[in-house]
Amino acid sequence: MKLTQSVFSAYYSAKNSVQNFLKREDGVTAIEYAIVAAGVAAVVVFVFRDGGAFSDALTGIFDRLSTQLDGLLQPSTTP
């Protein structure tokens, strides 16, 4: 009698543990965040890659700023 109760108790304990494991969503959420992070990283690499449109636009902007600043900082030759 005591052995049967122990077996049933172990069975229900194992069953409850498996059910609780299957109901938990912590791991699923972490995987979802990892997938989103990988997608964002891919977009960032694509946008900021060498020779990309965004990179070329930023280079153009900074080149124009540099030229204008050089012109402003040059000493004036007129008295």
Secondary structure, 3 states (H helix, E strand, C coil): CHHHHHHHHHHHHHHHHHHHHHHCCHHHHHHHHHHHHHHHHHHHHHHHCCCCHHHHHHHHHHHHHHHHHHHHHCCCCCC
